[in-house]
Structures are given as structure tokens and as C-alpha cells.
Amino acid sequence: MLIAAFLRSAWQADQAMDKTGIGNLELCQQYNSYAGIAFYLAVTLWVASIIFAVFGKCFKENLSQIAIGFPPLIMVVGWLLLWFI
């Protein structure tokens, strides 16, 4: 959910600023701050899941490997897709 909030806020910030540089700067900064908050919360939860997996010694389970690798993959792929939308 945080990754979706990050991608949505980043897209809205991009839409608030026109490609020519003329746009609503305050709205763009507001959406950028929302995207930053969502990004840092997602990274914090991701690091917490890695720490939990280390102390729980559950790296060998497939679900823990997916839970650790999937969020950064979705965030990077979504961010790259924003270049084409």
C-alpha cells in the first residue's frame, strides 16, 4: 500500500508541474513530500522485515525471500514506468 501511495504521489507531483516548468509549484512540493513520506515508511518496513527474518532465521523459506525481494522490485519498476506515463 505504501508503494502504491509513493507511485501515486510521485505521478501527481509530476502532473502538477508542466513539462515546460510552468505549473503549481506548491502542489508539486506537497505531493513530493507525500511521496517522500511513503518512500521512507516503505523502506523502514522493508528493513524491519529483513531484521525480523535475520533474527527469526527464516531466510530459507520462499515466502520470506519473496517478502524481502518483492517490495524494492515493485518500487523500482513502478518508478521506471512513471517515465513512460
C-alpha angles and dihedrals in degrees: 000000000000091000090053090049090050093050093044093049092046090050092048091049089052091050092049090060115059118227089247090059094253113118146094103313095183092053091047091052091048092054091044090055090050089050090049093051092048091047095051093045091050091049091048092052091045092053089046090054090051091050090048090051091050094051093040091049092223100132090116093064117095094223093056091049090052092046091053099043103035103066097056090044093053092045094052094043091047092048090050091049090055087068089065100041 
